[in-house]
Amino acid sequence: MANGSGTPQGNGHAAGPAPLDASRTTVTLAASLKPVPPAEELVFGKIATDHMAIAHYDPVNGWSAPEIKPYGPLMLDPLSSCLQYSTSLFEGMKAYLGADDKVRLFRPEMNMARMDRSRERIALPPVDFNEVLKIIKRFVKLEERWIPRVQGHSLYIRPTLIGTRASLGVGASDHATLYVICSPTGPYFRVARPLSLKAVGDYVRSWPGGTGGYKLSLNYAPTFHPQTVANKEGYDQILWLLGDKITEAGAMNFFAVLMRDDGDWDVVTPSVDGTILPGVTRHSCLELTGAHGSEISLYGLPSNLKLHPQERDITFTELEEASASGKLLEVFVVGTAVVVASVEKIGADGKKDIVLQRYEGSFGPVARGLYEKITGIQEGREQFRDWSVVCE
Ligand SMILES: *Cc1c(COP(=O)(O)O)cnc(C)c1O
């Protein structure tokens, strides 16, 4: 239990600031535990579990001993870098409870690697993310009772890193706080139905040389006004364009399935060129698409149907043309929160709607195959490579 003296251990004077060390984690349990709401009442991101994990960095002592302690407010100096200059970043990952009672994470090392890239982009202090993952595993095990025992449900995990230097000087924050919170969650869109997108090019989410490829908090606030307008017009999400080029949809990666002349299907997503968030789900969809018909068989798709994963530019014009010629088979969007969701309509000011074929149920065929395979791996019903990591 408690060894939290705040003094780095085994880290002599000359060694510099202490690195983050999961083995120094102290645990203080909440005096009373909250009731866990029934799975069907869960709304994404509304409630937090009983505890949080937290550690602080200062340039003299380095990382403090991590604490797992009762969930509660942070105390921040109003001068804090994160409040003034948005030195704030996060990750989104999930823990799943399998029928075998094991708690699993899905490719968590990819989230940790991405979090380190985000950290570097805004010059926050160094963090050993292998240690962060150890803390997350222990924390999630502790909160196990919050993971809904219902398919399609999970515990959403939000690791967050903020700059806490108390100074208005415009520059890198040499102080930081790392914390992890968890929220039990059901399907992102409660009623499973295909989405409508509004293509938007006058507001842009990302641009070459910008920060769209990183999970930085500062990328999201500017999307809220256009998103609100699109919702008022009856659309679910925005399809972000950069000129004619499609980048992403909402905070999800974009896929289109196109019929080829030889009868095979191309499964196309924009390449990771700095304007695209390199999603874990996106990457997984590309790999599973490529493995269909050899290593695996995607549910509902003939195993002799060849799918060609492609990372390349795709324009709104190409989408319109493919739709007009009957070659646009389906469009879907992917991300940790939603997993996979199909799109039924794409509108744009002054243009004819792109209407996608209506498939039975709420999914197109490739979207359904990917959804079933990914959730199967996440919930431990299926094995694929080393994608699913058990929390011991
Ligand atoms: C988080 C996020 C995604 C999805 O990434 P996953 O790793 O699959 O959850 C896609 N686009 C944006 C802008 C995001 O923030």
The ligand as a MOL file (V3000), in Angstrom:
LIG
                    3D

  0  0  0     0  0            999 V3000
M  V30 BEGIN CTAB
M  V30 COUNTS 15 15 0 0 0
M  V30 BEGIN ATOM
M  V30 1 C -9.8610 9.1600 -31.6850 0
M  V30 2 C -10.1360 9.5980 -33.0740 0
M  V30 3 C -10.3660 8.6790 -34.1250 0
M  V30 4 C -10.4730 7.2060 -33.8950 0
M  V30 5 O -9.2870 6.6210 -33.4170 0
M  V30 6 P -9.3700 5.2160 -32.6590 0
M  V30 7 O -7.9680 4.9570 -32.2380 0
M  V30 8 O -9.8570 4.2300 -33.6470 0
M  V30 9 O -10.3130 5.3950 -31.5380 0
M  V30 10 C -10.5350 9.1730 -35.4130 0
M  V30 11 N -10.4960 10.5010 -35.6510 0
M  V30 12 C -10.3000 11.4000 -34.6870 0
M  V30 13 C -10.2510 12.8410 -35.0430 0
M  V30 14 C -10.1210 10.9810 -33.3600 0
M  V30 15 O -9.9320 11.8810 -32.4020 0
M  V30 END ATOM
M  V30 BEGIN BOND
M  V30 1 1 1 2
M  V30 2 1 2 3
M  V30 3 2 2 14
M  V30 4 1 3 4
M  V30 5 2 3 10
M  V30 6 1 4 5
M  V30 7 1 5 6
M  V30 8 2 6 7
M  V30 9 1 6 8
M  V30 10 1 6 9
M  V30 11 1 10 11
M  V30 12 2 11 12
M  V30 13 1 12 13
M  V30 14 1 12 14
M  V30 15 1 14 15
M  V30 END BOND
M  V30 END CTAB
M  END
